[in-house]
Amino acid sequence: MKYAFLIIIFAMSLTASAISAKQDEYDDCLLKHLINAKVDLATQIMKKACKENYKDVAILSEKRKAYNECLLEYLSGVESREAVAEIQGVCDRKHLQY
C-alpha cells in the first residue's frame, strides 16, 4: 500500500512536469513569433498554431504541424490582411492538401 501511494505521487509529479514543459514551449513560441506582430488576424492565427503545436500535441498530425510551422515562419511581421490570407492559402496548399 505504501509503495502504491509513492508510485501515484511520482506519476502525478511527472504529469505536472510534462504540463509545465508544454506550457514553457507554448510560451516560448508566443514570445518568438508575436514580437513583430502587426495585424490582429495574424496574431490570432499564430497563437492558434503555437497552441496546436505545443499544447495539443497528442491530437496533431504531422501535416497539421508542418502547416502550423509554415504559418509561424511567414506570418510574423506581415502588415496586411490580404497578405495573411495569401500566406495561409499557400501554407494550406503546401502542407494540408493532397
N, C-alpha and C positions, 0 to 999 in steps of 0.2 A: 504494500500500500504506500509506503514511504517513497519507494522508487517511482511508482506511477505518478505521484504528486510532483516529484522532481522532473520527470520527463515532460509533464504538462507545462510546468513553469519554463523549462528550456525551450519547448516548442513555441510557447507564447512569446518569448523574448526573440526568437528567430523571426517570427512573423512580424513583430514590431520593428525589427531591424530592416527587414525587407521593405516594409511600408515606408519607413524613413528614407531608405535609399532611393525608392521610386520617387518620393517627394523631392529629394535633392536633385535627381536627374531632371524632373519636370521643371523645377525652379531654375536650374542652370539653362535649360532650353529656353525658357521665357527670357531670362537675362541676356542670353546670347542673341536671340532673334528679334526681340522687341525694342532693342536700344535705338534703332534707326526707324522705327515705325512712323509712318506719316499719314496713313489712311486707316480709318477705323475698321473698314471691311477687311483689310489685310491683317490687321491686328487680331480680329476675331478668328480668322482662318488659321493664323499661326498659333494662337492659343489652343485651338482645337487639335491641330497637328501635334503640338507638344503633348497635350493630354493623351491623345491616342497612342503616341509612340513611347511615352514614358510612364503612364499610369494604367492604361487599359491594354497592356502588352499581351495578356493571355488570349484575348479575342482578336488579335490583329494579324491579318495575312501579310505575307512578305510584299505583295503588290501594294497593299494599302500603306505599309511602312515606307516603301520607296516613293509612293505618291506624296506622302507627308513630308519626306525629306526634300523632295523636289520643291514643294511649296515653301518650306522653311529656307531653302537656299536662295530662291529667287524673289520672294515677296518682300523681304526686308528692305526698306528704303524706297519702295515703289510709291510714286506720288499721284497716281490717278486710278480711279475705279475701273476704267477701261483696261488699263494695264493689268490690274488684279485679275479681271475676268479672263484676259488672254493667257496669262501665266497659269491660271487654274485650268484652263482648257488644254493647254499644252501638256501640263503635268498629268492630266487625266488621260490624254491620248497616249502618252509615253508609258504610263505605268498601270493604268486600270483597264484599258480596252484591249481586246484580244487581237 
